[in-house]
Amino acid sequence: MKHILRFGDIIAIALVIALLALSLVIVAKGAGSSLVSISFKDGESLYSLSEDRTVNVPGPLGFTVVQIKDGAASVLESPCPNHTCMLDGAISEPGAVIACLPNRVMVTITGQREVDVVSH
C-alpha cells in the first residue's frame, strides 16, 4: 500500500512549520528584553541588561557601584557595613533582586519570565 501525501496533509505540515518559525521569532525577540531597574532614594533608573556598564548609585551612606556585564547585574562596591549585597552575586533572571538596605539601593531584573509549566 502506497502512502501518498494529500493536499490537506501538505497544508497541515506547512501550517505546523509556519507556527514553529513564528514561535522561534517571538522567543528570540523576548530574549533580549530584560532591563535592570536600579531604585534609590531619589528615584529609579533603567538600563538594558545587554549593554555592559558600571553605574554609581547614590545613597545615604555613599555610592553603591552596580556592574552590568555579560547579561547579569551585580554590586561591586557598597558603603554598607555588612556587604550582603555584594555577596549576593550576579542576577540575570526576571524578578531577581539585590538589595542594599542600609544604603537604600535596590537592583531588580525586569522583563518576561520564562514559563516552564502552565496548570489550570
C-alpha positions in Angstrom: 0.0 0.0 0.0 1.4 3.4 -1.0 1.4 6.3 1.3 0.8 9.5 -0.7 0.5 12.9 0.9 -2.8 14.6 0.1 -3.2 18.3 -0.4 -4.7 18.6 3.1 -1.6 16.9 4.6 0.7 19.3 2.9 -1.3 22.3 4.2 -1.2 20.8 7.7 2.6 20.3 7.6 3.2 23.8 6.2 1.0 25.3 8.9 3.0 23.4 11.6 6.3 24.7 10.2 5.0 28.2 10.0 3.8 28.1 13.6 7.2 26.8 14.7 9.0 29.5 12.8 6.7 32.2 14.4 7.3 30.9 17.9 11.1 31.0 17.4 10.8 34.6 16.3 8.7 35.5 19.3 11.1 33.8 21.7 14.2 35.4 20.1 12.6 38.9 20.4 11.8 38.4 24.1 15.3 37.0 24.9 16.9 40.4 24.9 14.2 42.4 26.5 15.2 42.3 30.2 16.1 45.5 31.9 18.0 46.4 35.1 15.9 48.6 37.4 18.1 50.4 40.0 16.0 52.1 42.7 17.5 54.6 45.1 16.5 57.4 47.4 15.9 60.0 44.6 14.3 57.8 42.0 14.8 54.9 39.7 17.0 54.3 36.6 16.5 51.6 33.9 19.4 50.1 31.9 19.5 47.3 29.3 20.8 44.1 30.5 22.5 43.5 27.2 24.8 46.6 27.4 27.8 46.4 29.7 28.3 49.3 32.0 29.1 50.4 35.6 26.7 52.6 37.5 27.4 54.7 40.6 24.2 54.8 42.6 23.9 57.5 45.4 22.6 56.5 48.8 22.6 58.0 52.3 25.9 56.2 53.2 27.7 56.9 49.9 27.9 55.4 46.4 26.9 51.8 45.6 28.6 50.6 42.4 26.5 48.3 40.2 28.0 46.4 37.3 26.0 45.2 34.3 28.2 42.8 32.4 27.5 39.7 30.2 23.8 39.8 30.7 23.9 40.0 34.5 23.9 42.6 37.2 25.9 42.6 40.5 27.0 45.0 43.2 30.8 45.6 43.1 31.2 48.1 45.9 29.0 49.3 48.7 29.5 51.5 51.7 27.2 49.4 53.9 28.7 47.7 56.9 28.0 44.0 56.2 28.3 43.9 52.3 25.5 41.3 52.0 24.5 42.9 48.7 28.0 42.2 47.3 27.8 38.6 48.5 24.5 38.0 46.6 26.5 37.7 43.4 25.2 38.4 39.9 21.5 38.2 38.9 20.1 37.8 35.4 16.6 36.3 35.6 13.5 38.5 35.7 12.2 39.0 39.2 15.7 38.6 40.8 16.6 41.3 43.3 19.8 42.5 45.1 19.0 44.9 48.0 21.4 47.1 49.9 19.1 48.1 52.7 21.5 50.3 54.7 22.2 52.4 51.6 18.6 52.2 50.3 19.6 50.8 46.9 17.7 48.0 45.1 18.7 46.3 41.8 15.9 44.3 40.1 15.8 42.5 36.8 12.6 43.2 34.9 11.1 41.5 31.9 9.2 38.4 30.9 9.7 35.3 32.9 10.0 32.0 31.0 7.1 29.7 31.7 8.0 26.1 32.4 4.5 24.7 33.0 1.0 26.0 32.8 -1.6 24.5 35.1 -5.3 25.0 35.3 
